[in-house]
Amino acid sequence: MSIKEILNDFRFTDTRIGTDSKREFSNGNTLPLVGVPHGTNYFAVQSNVDKNEWWFNPNEDDFKGFRLTHQPSPWMGDYSYLTILPFDLEKNIKYDTISSIFRPNYNKIIYGDGSIAEVTNDIYSGIISYKANTKANFLIYADGLFLEKKDKLILGTVKNCYDSEDEDFTMYIVIDLDNDFDLKNTESDYKIITDSKNTNLYISTSFISIDQAIINHQRLEKDFEKLVASTSKEWEKVFDRFEINIRKEDALYQKYNPYSKEKQRKFFYHCLYRAYLFPMRFFEIDKDGKEIHYDTFNKTIKNGMLFTNIGFWDGQKTLFPLLSLIDTEFLEDLLEGIINTYIDTGFLPKWLSPDERSMMPGTLVDNTIADLLSKKIGNDKSEILLESMIKSANPENNKSKYGRFGANLMDELGYVPADLHESVNQTLDNSLSDFSIGKVAEILTKDELANTYYKKSKAYQNLFDKDIGWFRSKDRNGNFTKDFDKFSWGSPYTEGSAFQNSFNAYHDIEGIVSLFGSKKAFENKLDEITNETSDFKVGSYGEVIHEMKELETAHFGQIAISNQPSFHLPYLYYYVDKPYKTQLLVKELLLNYFSYDFKGYPGDEDNGSLSSWFILSSLGIYPVAPGKEEYIIGMPFFDEINVKLANKNILKITTEENYHQKKFIKTMKVNGKVYKQRKMSHREFINASEIKFTLGLVPETGE
C-alpha cells in the first residue's frame, strides 16, 4: 500500500486513540506507536522531556523528536530508548497536531515552518525522512548514549535499562544517512550535520551485538515508500482477519441515534492494532538465518525465540484467548518463547520488560498455557510446559521476583495469610494456576497428578466468609482479619476492593455459587456489586490512585471495567440464569465506555487486554475461564462481522435489529438452527459458518 492508500483505509487507525492520559487519570495510557506487529522496536512522537514516562500527549504541540521506544506501559517505564529530532536551525519545534499523520506504520509531522519529518520502521530498523527548509540536521539524545563515526556509519550503544538482571544491559546501534554528514558530540547530545535540505536517516538496533546490528541494518529496505508498503502488508494481514459491514440506516432515524457506527468500527480496528503490539519480539535472526536471543539472566547468547514487554496477569484473560481464535501461528511461537524463558531462568515468566519484573500477583501464564493446550495449540510442547508449571509453582519465593508467592504457606494453611501482600488475590490466583496445572496434566492423561491439582485449586474457598458473602483475608491462625470494609482498596486486594476482587477464582464460578447456597443468593451479590455507588476508600494505598478515580467517574457501580479484575464481572449473571442482565451491562459498556478519540478507553489499555475485551465482547462471546474451552454468550455489537479464523474457516456473525436502544437478545441461531444454550464451546465457535442474533427492547426471560 502507498501512503495515500493507507490514509484512505479506515482500518489504519489514528494511533493517538487513548493517549490523552496522565499519572492521575488514564484514558488508555497508550502511545502512538509506529512499527510492525510484535516488533522489536517502535517509534513514537515525543512531545515533552519533563513528564517522565508520560512523554507524549496529543494536545501538546511541542515536537521533541521521534523516540525509539520499548515502553509497554508508563507504569513499567522505558528502556533502551533514544530520541531523534530532525531540525534545521531551531531545535524548539512546534508541530501541527491537526494536519500531522499518525498511523500504525507511518508518522508524518508537519512543522510550524513547513518542514516535514516522516518515520516508518520494520522489526529491527527504521527510516526517518526529513525535508528541511535549509539544512536537514538531526539531534540524538538519551541517557547512557554513546555514538561514534566510523567511515560512513555511526556505531554506538545505549545503556539506560535500570531494572534488568544484566546491570550492563546494552542496545547496539547502527546509523547511516543518504548524504554526507558530520557527527558532533556535546555534553548532553549528539548532532548530525548535513549540507542537504532532504535527508534520510537509517537506523538499526540489536540486543545481541554490534555485528548483529550491522546484519539487521544490511537487511533494511532503504527506499522509504517501499518500506511503508511492506510494513503496510503486515498490518493488512492483521486487519483482514475481520471484515465489519454496517447497514445503512433510515436517515430519519438519525435524530434518535447519538452514536456513530462508523466510529465504532474504527475503534474496533484500533483495538486490533493494540492487540498486535505486545508482546514484543526479543529475538533476532543471525547471519545464517537462525533465531537467537540474549539471555539477560546468564548474560549470554542463546538459540531460539524470546518475547518481552508483556504481563500475563493482563494478557491471559482476553488477549491470548482472542489470538487463539485468529492467530495460532503466533501463539505457537509465543509458547516457544515461554519455554525459553523457563530454560534461561528456571521459572515461567510473569511480567517481562525486558526480563522479569514481577509486578502483579500470581503466575497467570499458567492460564495461558492451559488455555492454548486445551485448544490443541502447541501440544507438542505439553511435557516441558507441565514441568515448567510445576517447578515454577513449588519453590518458596516470598522475597524473589521469580515463581509463586506464598507457595509454602498456602500449602500449609490452605491460603496465603494476611501478613503477606495482596493475600486474597495471591490465594485466588494460585488456585487458578493450580487448576491450569491440573488441566495440562489431564491433557497428558496424568490423572492422579491432575486430580491433585484440581483439589488444590479449591483452596480459594478457604477465604470465603459466608456470614457476609465476601472473600477476605485470614491471619496465620485461621481467623478472618478485623475491620473489614468492602469499600477499602489495597492489600489484601490488588488494585481494588472486595467488590472487584472477590470472584477472581473464575475457573470455578459454579463453586463460588455453591458457597452462597443458591443461585439467587449469588445473583443478589452480583446485583449489589452492580447497583452499589462507585465510592471507594484509599485503604492501604494511603492515597488516591488512578484506578480509584476511573471507577468513581464511570458511575458503573463497582464494576471497574477499567481494570482486569472486573473484566468478567458483567458475564457472571450467566451462572445464575439471568443472561439478560449480562446483555444489558455489556451493551452499555460497548456503547458508552469506549470511543474513537484521544480519551478512548475507560482505563489502562494494558498491552492489548482491554482492547481484546472490546473485540471479544463485540463478537458476542467472552471466555470467563481460560482452559475450559468455552465462551459465555454475551451481546453482539456490529451489524455484521466476518471473522477469518485460524483454522481457515470464515464465520459470519450478524445482528438484526441492531439499534442502540435494543439491549437484549431475542433469538440466536447457529448455522440456521435456533440456539438456546447460553455458552458455546471453542470447537463449536471456530467451526460454525454463521451465527445470527436478533435483538429486542425487553429481555426474553422465559419466566
C-alpha positions in Angstrom: 0.0 0.0 0.0 1.1 3.5 -0.7 0.9 6.3 1.9 -2.2 7.6 0.1 -3.8 4.2 0.3 -3.1 4.0 4.0 -4.8 7.3 4.6 -7.8 6.2 2.7 -8.1 2.9 4.5 -10.2 3.4 7.7 -8.6 0.3 9.3 -5.3 2.1 9.6 -6.2 3.8 12.8 -5.1 7.1 14.3 -2.7 5.7 16.8 -3.3 8.6 19.2 -6.6 7.0 20.4 -6.3 6.5 24.1 -3.1 8.6 24.5 -4.6 11.6 26.4 -3.6 10.3 29.9 -1.7 11.4 32.9 -0.5 9.8 36.1 -3.7 10.7 38.0 -6.2 9.5 35.4 -5.9 7.1 32.5 -7.8 7.2 29.2 -5.7 4.3 28.0 -2.2 5.2 28.9 -1.1 4.3 25.4 1.5 5.7 23.0 1.1 6.4 19.2 3.5 3.5 18.3 4.8 3.1 14.8 6.1 -0.3 13.7 5.0 -3.8 12.7 3.1 -6.4 14.6 5.1 -7.7 17.5 8.1 -5.7 16.5 11.4 -5.4 18.4 11.4 -1.5 18.3 8.7 1.0 17.9 8.9 4.7 17.2 6.6 7.3 18.7 6.4 11.1 18.8 7.8 12.6 22.0 6.1 15.9 22.9 7.9 16.6 26.3 11.0 15.8 28.2 9.9 16.7 31.7 7.0 14.3 32.4 8.9 11.1 32.9 7.0 8.1 31.5 4.2 10.4 30.2 6.4 11.8 27.4 3.6 12.1 24.8 0.3 13.9 24.9 -1.8 14.5 21.8 -2.7 18.0 22.9 0.9 19.2 23.2 2.3 20.8 20.0 5.9 20.6 21.0 7.9 18.1 18.9 10.9 16.8 20.8 11.6 14.1 18.2 10.9 10.5 17.2 11.6 8.3 20.2 12.7 4.7 19.6 10.9 3.0 22.5 10.3 -0.3 24.3 7.8 1.2 26.8 4.8 -1.2 27.3 3.2 1.0 29.9 4.1 4.1 31.8 3.9 2.0 35.0 6.8 -0.1 33.6 8.8 2.7 32.1 11.0 2.7 29.1 14.4 1.1 28.4 16.9 1.1 25.6 15.4 4.3 24.3 16.7 7.2 22.3 15.2 10.2 20.6 16.0 11.6 17.2 14.9 15.2 16.4 15.2 16.3 12.8 16.0 20.0 13.0 17.0 22.9 10.7 18.2 26.0 12.6 15.8 25.9 15.5 15.5 23.0 18.0 12.5 24.3 19.8 10.0 23.0 17.3 6.2 23.3 17.2 4.2 21.0 15.0 0.7 21.0 13.6 -1.3 18.5 15.7 -4.2 18.6 13.3 -2.5 18.0 10.0 0.2 15.7 11.1 -0.5 12.0 10.5 -0.3 9.1 13.0 -0.8 5.6 11.6 0.4 2.1 12.7 3.4 2.1 10.3 3.7 5.7 9.3 4.1 9.1 11.0 4.2 12.5 9.3 5.0 15.5 11.4 4.4 18.9 9.9 6.5 21.7 11.5 5.3 25.2 12.1 7.8 26.4 9.4 6.5 23.9 6.9 9.3 21.4 7.3 8.3 17.7 7.2 9.6 14.7 9.1 8.4 11.2 8.5 9.1 7.9 10.0 8.4 4.2 9.3 10.1 1.1 10.6 10.1 -2.7 10.4 11.1 -5.2 13.1 14.6 -4.0 13.9 15.2 -0.9 11.7 13.6 2.3 10.7 13.9 5.3 8.4 13.4 9.0 9.3 12.9 11.1 6.2 13.4 14.9 6.7 12.6 17.7 4.3 14.0 20.9 5.7 13.9 24.5 4.5 17.7 24.9 4.5 19.7 22.1 6.1 18.5 18.7 7.3 20.2 18.1 10.7 19.5 15.6 13.4 19.8 15.8 17.2 20.1 12.4 19.0 19.8 12.2 22.8 19.2 9.7 25.6 20.6 8.7 28.9 23.5 6.3 28.6 24.0 7.0 24.9 27.4 6.7 23.1 27.9 7.2 19.4 31.0 7.4 17.1 31.5 7.8 13.4 33.3 5.0 11.6 33.8 5.6 7.9 30.2 6.3 6.6 28.5 4.7 9.6 27.6 5.8 13.1 28.0 3.0 15.6 27.0 3.1 19.2 25.3 1.8 22.3 22.7 2.9 24.7 22.6 1.7 28.3 19.6 3.0 30.1 17.8 -0.1 31.4 17.6 0.3 35.2 15.8 -2.9 36.1 17.3 -5.9 34.5 19.2 -9.0 35.6 22.1 -7.6 33.5 23.2 -4.3 35.0 25.1 -3.6 31.8 22.1 -4.3 29.5 23.0 -2.8 26.1 21.3 -2.0 22.9 23.6 -1.7 19.9 23.0 0.9 17.3 23.9 1.4 13.6 23.0 4.7 11.8 23.8 6.0 8.3 22.4 8.7 6.0 22.0 9.1 2.3 24.1 12.3 2.3 27.5 13.2 3.7 27.4 14.3 7.3 29.5 15.2 10.4 28.8 13.9 13.9 29.3 16.3 16.7 29.2 15.4 20.4 28.2 17.8 23.2 27.7 17.0 26.9 24.0 16.2 26.6 23.5 15.0 23.0 24.9 14.3 19.5 24.3 16.3 16.4 24.4 15.0 12.8 25.1 18.0 10.5 24.5 17.8 6.7 24.5 20.2 3.8 21.4 18.8 2.2 17.8 20.0 2.5 16.4 16.5 2.1 17.9 13.6 4.0 17.0 10.1 5.1 18.4 8.7 8.3 18.5 4.9 8.6 18.8 3.2 12.0 19.0 -0.4 13.1 19.5 -1.9 16.5 20.3 -5.2 18.2 20.3 -6.6 21.8 22.9 -9.2 20.6 26.0 -7.3 19.4 27.2 -4.5 17.1 27.8 -7.1 14.4 24.2 -8.3 14.6 23.1 -4.7 14.4 25.0 -4.4 11.2 23.4 -7.6 9.9 20.0 -6.2 10.8 20.9 -2.9 9.0 22.0 -4.7 5.9 18.5 -6.2 5.6 16.8 -2.8 5.9 14.8 -1.7 2.8 16.2 1.8 2.3 13.5 3.1 -0.1 11.1 4.9 2.2 8.0 4.3 0.1 8.8 0.6 -0.3 9.3 0.2 3.4 5.9 1.8 4.0 4.4 -0.6 1.5 6.0 -3.7 3.0 5.1 -2.8 6.6 1.5 -2.0 5.4 1.2 -5.6 4.2 2.0 -6.8 7.7 -0.9 -4.7 9.2 -3.2 -5.7 6.3 -2.7 -9.3 7.3 -3.9 -8.4 10.8 -6.8 -6.2 9.7 -8.0 -8.7 7.1 -8.9 -11.1 9.9 -12.1 -9.2 10.4 -14.5 -7.6 8.0 -17.1 -5.3 9.5 -20.1 -4.3 7.5 -22.5 -1.6 8.5 -26.1 -1.5 7.3 -27.4 1.8 6.1 -29.9 3.3 8.5 -33.0 5.3 7.7 -31.9 8.9 7.5 -34.9 9.9 9.6 -33.8 7.6 12.4 -30.6 9.6 12.9 -32.5 12.1 15.1 -32.8 9.3 17.7 -29.3 8.0 17.3 -26.4 9.7 19.2 -23.9 7.1 18.1 -21.7 6.7 15.0 -21.4 3.1 13.8 -18.5 4.2 11.6 -16.5 5.4 14.6 -17.4 2.2 16.5 -16.0 0.3 13.5 -12.8 2.4 13.5 -12.4 1.8 17.2 -12.6 -2.0 16.7 -9.7 -1.8 14.3 -7.8 0.4 16.7 -8.3 -2.3 19.3 -7.0 -4.9 16.8 -3.9 -2.8 16.2 -3.3 -2.6 20.0 -3.8 -6.4 20.3 -0.8 -6.9 17.9 1.7 -4.6 19.5 2.6 -6.7 22.6 4.4 -8.9 23.4 7.3 -7.6 21.5 9.9 -9.7 19.8 13.1 -10.2 21.8 14.9 -12.5 19.4 16.9 -11.8 16.2 17.9 -13.7 13.0 21.7 -14.3 12.7 23.7 -14.3 9.5 22.8 -18.0 9.0 19.1 -17.4 9.4 18.9 -18.9 12.9 16.8 -17.4 15.7 18.9 -16.2 18.6 18.3 -14.2 21.7 20.1 -12.5 24.6 19.7 -14.3 27.9 19.9 -11.5 30.5 19.8 -13.9 33.4 23.0 -15.8 32.3 24.4 -12.9 30.2 24.9 -15.0 27.1 23.5 -15.6 23.6 21.1 -18.5 23.3 19.3 -20.2 20.4 15.6 -19.8 20.0 12.7 -17.3 20.2 12.0 -15.0 23.1 9.4 -12.3 23.7 9.2 -9.4 26.1 7.0 -6.4 27.2 4.0 -8.4 28.4 2.3 -9.0 31.7 0.5 -12.4 31.8 -1.7 -11.1 34.6 -3.1 -8.7 31.9 -2.9 -10.8 28.8 -4.2 -14.2 30.0 -7.9 -13.1 30.4 -8.6 -11.7 26.9 -5.5 -11.1 24.7 -4.4 -14.6 24.2 -7.9 -16.1 24.1 -8.6 -13.7 21.2 -5.4 -14.7 19.4 -6.4 -18.3 19.9 -9.3 -17.7 17.5 -7.3 -15.8 14.8 -3.6 -16.4 15.1 -2.5 -19.8 16.4 0.8 -19.5 14.4 2.0 -16.6 16.6 0.9 -18.4 19.7 3.0 -21.4 18.8 6.0 -19.0 18.7 4.9 -17.5 22.0 4.9 -20.9 23.7 8.4 -21.5 22.4 9.4 -18.1 23.9 7.8 -19.0 27.2 9.7 -22.3 27.3 13.0 -20.5 26.6 12.3 -18.1 29.5 11.9 -21.1 31.7 15.1 -22.7 30.3 17.0 -19.4 30.8 15.8 -18.6 34.3 14.3 -21.8 35.8 10.9 -20.1 36.1 8.0 -19.2 33.9 7.5 -15.5 33.2 5.1 -13.2 35.0 5.8 -9.7 33.8 8.6 -9.2 31.3 10.2 -5.8 30.5 12.8 -6.7 29.3 13.2 -9.6 31.8 11.2 -10.5 34.9 9.7 -7.5 36.8 7.2 -9.5 38.9 4.7 -6.6 39.0 1.5 -8.4 39.7 0.2 -11.3 41.8 0.1 -14.9 40.7 1.8 -16.8 37.9 -1.0 -16.5 35.5 1.0 -17.5 32.5 -0.3 -20.9 33.7 -3.7 -19.9 32.5 -2.4 -19.0 29.0 -0.6 -22.4 28.7 -3.6 -24.4 29.8 -5.9 -22.4 27.5 -3.8 -22.9 24.5 -3.1 -26.6 25.1 -6.7 -27.3 25.7 -7.4 -25.8 22.2 -4.8 -28.0 20.6 -2.3 -25.2 20.2 1.3 -26.2 21.0 0.5 -29.7 22.2 3.9 -31.0 21.1 5.3 -28.8 23.9 3.0 -30.1 26.6 5.5 -32.1 28.6 8.1 -29.4 29.1 5.3 -26.9 29.8 3.8 -29.0 32.5 7.3 -29.4 34.0 7.8 -25.7 34.0 4.4 -25.0 35.6 5.1 -27.4 38.5 8.6 -26.2 39.0 7.5 -22.5 39.0 4.7 -23.3 41.5 6.6 -25.1 44.2 9.6 -23.2 45.5 9.0 -20.7 48.2 9.8 -17.3 46.7 8.4 -14.6 49.0 11.4 -12.4 48.6 12.2 -13.3 45.0 10.6 -11.9 41.9 10.5 -15.4 40.3 8.0 -18.1 40.9 4.9 -18.4 43.1 4.4 -16.1 46.0 3.5 -17.7 49.3 3.6 -21.2 48.0 4.8 -23.0 51.2 2.4 -21.1 53.4 -0.5 -21.8 51.1 0.3 -25.5 51.1 0.5 -25.4 54.9 -2.5 -23.2 55.7 -4.7 -23.5 52.6 -4.3 -19.8 51.8 -1.8 -17.0 51.7 -2.0 -15.2 55.1 -2.9 -11.6 55.6 0.6 -10.5 56.6 1.8 -11.2 53.0 1.0 -8.5 50.4 -2.3 -8.9 48.4 -3.0 -12.1 50.2 -6.6 -12.6 48.9 -5.6 -12.1 45.3 -2.5 -14.3 45.7 -4.7 -17.1 47.1 -7.2 -16.8 44.3 -4.6 -16.6 41.6 -2.6 -19.5 43.0 -5.8 -21.5 42.9 -6.3 -20.5 39.3 -2.8 -21.7 38.5 -3.4 -25.0 40.2 -6.5 -25.5 38.1 -4.4 -24.8 35.0 -1.7 -27.3 36.1 -4.4 -29.9 36.6 -5.8 -29.1 33.1 -2.4 -29.7 31.5 -1.9 -32.9 33.5 -5.3 -34.1 32.3 -4.4 -33.4 28.7 -1.4 -35.6 29.2 -3.6 -38.3 30.8 -1.7 -37.9 34.1 -4.9 -38.4 36.0 -3.5 -38.7 39.5 -1.5 -35.5 39.1 -4.5 -33.8 37.6 -6.7 -34.7 40.5 -4.1 -33.5 43.0 -4.0 -30.1 41.4 -7.8 -29.9 40.8 -8.2 -30.5 44.5 -5.6 -27.8 45.3 -7.5 -25.4 43.0 -10.4 -25.4 45.5 -8.2 -23.7 48.2 -9.7 -20.3 47.3 -12.8 -21.4 49.2 -10.9 -21.1 52.5 -11.1 -17.3 52.3 -14.9 -17.2 51.8 -16.7 -15.5 54.7 -20.2 -17.0 54.4 -21.6 -14.5 57.0 -21.0 -11.5 54.7 -20.6 -13.1 51.3 -17.1 -11.8 50.5 -13.7 -13.3 50.1 -11.3 -11.8 52.6 -8.0 -12.2 54.4 -7.2 -14.6 57.3 -4.3 -14.5 59.7 -2.0 -17.4 60.2 -4.2 -18.8 62.9 -7.2 -19.1 60.6 -9.1 -16.1 61.8 -10.6 -13.5 59.5 -8.8 -10.2 59.9 -10.7 -7.4 61.7 -12.0 -4.1 60.4 -13.3 -5.4 57.1 -14.6 -2.7 54.8 -15.8 -3.7 51.4 -15.1 -0.2 50.0 -11.4 -0.3 51.2 -8.8 -0.7 48.4 -5.4 -2.3 48.5 -3.9 -5.2 50.4 -5.3 -7.9 50.8 -6.6 -7.0 47.4 -5.0 -5.9 44.1 -5.9 -2.5 42.6 -9.4 -2.7 44.0 -11.5 -3.7 46.9 -13.6 -6.8 47.8 -16.1 -5.7 45.2 -13.7 -6.2 42.2 -11.5 -9.0 43.6 -13.8 -11.4 45.4 -14.8 -13.5 42.5 -11.5 -13.9 40.6 -11.5 -17.7 41.0 -13.1 -17.8 37.6 -12.0 -21.3 37.0 -14.8 -22.4 39.4 -17.6 -19.9 39.3 -20.0 -22.8 39.9 -18.1 -23.5 43.1 -18.5 -19.9 44.2 -22.2 -20.0 43.6 -22.4 -23.1 45.8 -20.7 -21.2 48.6 -23.6 -18.8 48.6 -26.0 -21.6 48.9 -28.2 -20.8 45.9 -28.1 -19.1 42.6 -30.5 -16.4 43.9 -28.1 -15.5 46.7 -25.2 -15.1 44.3 -27.5 -13.1 42.0 -28.2 -10.8 44.9 -24.5 -10.3 45.4 -23.9 -9.5 41.8 -26.8 -7.0 42.0 -25.1 -5.5 45.0 -21.9 -5.0 43.1 -23.7 -3.6 40.0 -26.1 -1.3 41.8 -23.7 0.0 44.5 -22.4 3.5 44.3 -19.0 4.0 42.8 -17.4 5.0 46.1 -14.0 3.9 47.4 -11.7 4.3 50.4 -8.0 4.5 49.7 -7.2 1.7 52.2 -3.6 0.5 52.3 -2.7 2.7 49.3 -2.8 5.7 51.6 -3.6 8.0 48.6 -5.9 8.1 45.6 -4.6 6.1 42.7 -5.8 6.5 39.1 -7.9 3.3 39.1 -10.0 4.7 42.0 -10.8 7.8 40.0 -11.6 5.8 36.9 -14.1 3.7 38.9 -15.6 6.8 40.6 -16.1 8.8 37.4 -17.6 5.9 35.4 -20.6 5.5 37.7 -21.0 1.9 36.7 -21.5 0.6 40.2 -18.5 -1.3 41.5 -17.7 -2.9 38.1 -14.4 -1.3 37.2 -14.2 -2.3 33.5 -11.1 -0.1 33.5 -9.1 -2.9 35.1 -8.6 -6.7 34.7 -10.2 -7.9 38.0 -13.6 -6.7 36.7 -13.4 -7.9 33.1 -15.5 -11.0 33.8 -18.0 -9.5 36.3 -20.7 -8.5 33.7 -20.7 -12.0 32.4 -21.3 -13.8 35.8 -25.1 -13.4 35.5 -24.9 -16.3 33.1 -24.2 -18.6 36.1 -27.4 -17.6 37.8 -29.6 -18.0 34.6 -30.0 -14.3 34.1 -28.3 -13.7 30.8 -30.3 -10.6 30.0 -28.5 -8.8 32.8 -25.2 -9.6 31.2 -26.6 -8.4 27.8 -27.7 -5.1 29.3 -24.3 -4.4 31.0 -22.2 -5.4 28.1 -24.2 -3.3 25.6 -24.0 -0.3 27.9 -20.2 -0.7 28.2 -19.6 -1.2 24.5 -21.8 1.8 23.6 -20.7 4.3 26.2 -17.3 3.5 27.7 -15.1 3.2 24.6 -14.7 5.9 21.9 -12.7 6.7 18.8 -10.9 9.7 20.3 -7.9 10.6 22.4 -9.8 9.6 25.6 -10.8 6.3 24.0 -10.6 3.9 27.0 -12.1 3.7 30.4 -8.7 3.0 32.0 -5.3 1.5 31.2 -5.4 -0.4 27.9 -2.6 -2.7 29.2 -0.9 -4.5 26.3 -4.0 -5.3 24.3 -6.0 -6.7 27.2 -8.7 -4.0 27.3 -8.8 -3.8 23.5 -9.3 -7.6 23.4 -12.1 -7.3 25.9 -13.8 -5.0 23.5 -13.2 -7.2 20.5 -14.4 -10.4 22.1 -17.4 -8.7 23.7 -18.4 -7.2 20.4 -18.4 -10.7 18.8 -21.0 -11.7 21.4 -18.7 -14.0 23.4 -16.5 -14.0 26.4 -14.0 -16.6 27.8 -14.7 -16.4 31.5 -12.4 -19.3 32.4 -9.2 -19.9 30.3 -8.6 -23.6 29.9 -12.3 -24.6 29.8 -12.7 -24.2 26.0 -16.0 -22.3 26.3 -17.5 -18.9 25.8 -20.3 -17.2 27.5 -22.8 -15.8 25.1 -22.8 -12.0 25.8 -24.1 -9.3 23.4 -23.1 -8.8 19.8 -22.3 -5.2 18.8 -21.9 -4.9 15.0 -24.4 -5.5 12.2 -22.1 -8.0 10.5 -18.6 -9.3 11.2 -16.9 -11.8 9.0 -14.1 -13.5 11.0 -11.2 -15.2 9.3 -10.4 -17.8 11.9 -7.0 -19.5 12.3 -8.5 -22.8 11.1 -9.2 -21.1 7.7 -13.0 -21.1 8.4 -14.8 -17.8 7.8 -17.5 -17.2 10.4 -20.2 -14.6 9.7 -21.8 -13.0 12.8 -24.9 -10.9 12.0 -27.1 -8.9 14.3 -30.6 -7.9 13.2 -32.5 -5.0 14.8 -29.1 -3.7 15.9 -30.1 -0.3 17.3 -28.6 1.3 20.4 -31.9 1.1 22.3 -32.2 -2.6 21.8 -30.1 -4.2 24.5 -31.4 -7.7 24.7 -31.0 -10.9 22.6 -34.4 -12.0 21.3 -33.2 -15.0 19.3 -29.9 -16.7 18.3 -29.3 -19.1 15.5 -26.2 -21.1 14.7 -25.9 -22.4 11.1 -29.6 -21.6 10.7 -30.8 -23.5 13.8 -32.2 -22.0 16.9 -29.5 -22.0 19.6 -30.8 -21.7 23.2 -27.7 -22.6 25.1 -26.0 -19.7 27.0 -22.5 -20.8 26.3 -20.6 -22.2 23.3 -17.6 -24.5 23.1 -14.4 -23.3 21.4 -14.8 -26.0 18.8 -18.4 -25.1 18.1 -17.4 -21.5 17.6 -14.5 -22.0 15.3 -16.4 -24.5 13.1 -19.6 -22.5 12.8 -20.4 -20.8 9.5 -23.0 -18.3 10.7 -24.2 -17.0 14.0 -27.3 -14.8 13.7 -28.7 -12.7 16.5 -31.9 -10.7 16.6 -32.2 -8.0 19.3 -35.2 -6.8 21.2 -36.3 -4.0 23.5 -37.2 -6.1 26.5 -35.5 -9.3 27.8 -36.6 -12.7 26.8 -36.6 -14.1 30.4 -38.6 -17.2 29.8 -40.3 -16.6 33.2 
